[in-house]
Amino acid sequence: MTSKPVAMATRRERTVRAAVEQGLLGPDQPVVGLLDVAGIRAAAAELRAAFEEVVTPGTPVLHAFAVKAAALVPVLRLLADEGLGCEVASPGELALARAAGVTPDRIVLDSPAKTPAELREALDLGIALNADNPQELDRLGALVGHRADPPAPLGLRINPQVGGGSIDAMSTATATSKFGVALQDPGAREWVVRAFTERPWLTRLHAHVGSQGCPLELMAAGIRVAYELAEEINGAVGRQQIDALDIGGGLPVNFASDEITPSYREYAQLLRTTVPGLFDGRYKLVTEFGRSLLAKSGLVLARVEYAKSAGGRPIAVTHAGAQLATRTVFAPDAWPLRVLAYDAEGRPKAETGDGQVSQDIAGPCCFAGDLVARDRPLPELAAGDLVGLLDTGAYYFSNHFAYNSLPRPGVYGFDATGDQVRFATVREPQTVDEIVIESGAAHALGLSRLR
């Protein structure tokens, strides 16, 4: 039986060749984003199956995809078709989820800076939301009024303060994290218990430890803190007021190979061992996975415009740099990407017998640090060749950095499971005219008229 990494690599090779043959990539469109639909479907199925193994049958579980990882309507619709909802953190993300046909009962609103209008909209639509802090909880209470049965499930986010992982910016349960109520701060735990006892409409507890760089054990420890707090609150109230636990997401992704590790099953089994009461049927569950659902299914394909050298080191100048791989360019140690080399027809260069040469893979942005790979051994690249940036299905396609007013590339989903590779448009390439409009062309004389 073919292993998943081998199947993934085979689909990728066929797709690169087909993208060239079908004109998705070329001199006039020198960079493109590709998404493996079969890979996304498989990841969603594996997530559902992993939690079905550990929960008591009949327990409601909502897997809400973190929209920030891929804010693209067709992607959200595909995931909705696979049984997932959406976790949103802004009015824009909420609008995208609704445009994808995701119903309010399958949407969760999280954000550390919700405006009164955002809170009111969520309540009016019946969207679940988690308050981030005491001030927001008071603001929410004023909107809810004295109704014992608010129109949407309402929760509170706590920071279990269990520590951080290897990437500080991705660790949300540190002592000084900006998210949630810092549970170990003096008086905080007592305040949280009191907040629930005074607000019978508050029925959820939310915790999230972090994502990339966070070990599974740390994540499980944070969920255990949230579960134990929920038990304490329900005991203090004398009934099961908290009936749902939002355990966040953040499963790390392996960026070193095609192997999918850690797995959802591994994490779910660890949670069952660490927090067995979480799955006994008393609590509805919400998850908020993002990167781990899509990263492995994404490929950025870019044309080498020029091949040059400086100081004896070859440099391949491509059209994929900081505008797409922002984190990789500015924090390469934390966000390294694998790079594959292809010839102009989309054939792997490794199969042509070319030797490995250490070279830089540069992007098009006008600053010296715009490098997606430094001193990387690869078959020597020439003008017209292609480079593939792997594991870029999450964050690389919809979180564009508009440096130098570079256009957003087209994004296409593909199906390479049959005899032919088929493509479907996710997002059209941005045009120069659209860039001009976004940059205020309609107000060109606005500043000149001020005196």
Sequence and secondary structure as in RCSB ss.txt:
>XXXX:A:sequence
MTSKPVAMATRRERTVRAAVEQGLLGPDQPVVGLLDVAGIRAAAAELRAAFEEVVTPGTPVLHAFAVKAAALVPV
LRLLADEGLGCEVASPGELALARAAGVTPDRIVLDSPAKTPAELREALDLGIALNADNPQELDRLGALVGHRADP
PAPLGLRINPQVGGGSIDAMSTATATSKFGVALQDPGAREWVVRAFTERPWLTRLHAHVGSQGCPLELMAAGIRV
AYELAEEINGAVGRQQIDALDIGGGLPVNFASDEITPSYREYAQLLRTTVPGLFDGRYKLVTEFGRSLLAKSGLV
LARVEYAKSAGGRPIAVTHAGAQLATRTVFAPDAWPLRVLAYDAEGRPKAETGDGQVSQDIAGPCCFAGDLVARD
RPLPELAAGDLVGLLDTGAYYFSNHFAYNSLPRPGVYGFDATGDQVRFATVREPQTVDEIVIESGAAHALGLSRL
R
>XXXX:A:secstr
   HHHHHHHHHHHHHHHHHHTTSSBTTB EEEEEEHHHHHHHHHHHHHHHHTTS TT  EEEEEEGGG   HHH
HHHHHHTT EEEE SHHHHHHHHHTT  GGGEEE  SS  HHHHHHHHHHT EEEE SHHHHHHHHHHHTT SS 
SS EEEEEE      S GGGB SSTT SSSEETTSTTHHHHHHHHHHH TTEEEEE   BSTT  HHHHHHHHHH
HHHHHHHHHHHHTS    EEE         SSS   S HHHHHHHHHHH GGGGSSSSEEEE   HHHHGGGEEE
EEEEEEEEEETTEEEEEES STTT HHHHH TTTS   EEEE TTS BGGGGT  EEEEEEE SSSSTT EEEEE
EEEE   TT EEEEES SSSTTTS   GGG    EEEEEE SSSS EEEEEE    HHHHHHHTTGGGTTTTTT 
 
